[in-house]
Amino acid sequence: MTDTEIFEGLKEVLAVMKPHLDTSKATLESNLVRDLGIDSLSMLLMSLALENKFNVNFDTSRAPFTTVGEVVTYIREQQEQK
């Protein structure tokens, strides 16, 4: 799966989680907290939704994600390991 496909899938998840969010303005550089309003509970819910959507597991011991691009890269790397 390409980064673009993962990015589009992530935007779909965000659109469901935060219907008021204009995901068309999200970029790989978008800050999850500052730009998209993702708090710690939203981060957990997003992780669970992305695990289901992309069939990956998020490592809870790693440092929190800061940008959309970091999430996309993590998902791609997890898929490549399978």
Buried (B, 14 or more C-beta within 10 A) or exposed (E): EEEEEBBEBBBEBBBEBBEEBEBEEBEBEBEBBEBBEBEEEBBEBBBEBBBEBBEBEBEEEEEEBEBBBBBBBBBBEBEEEE
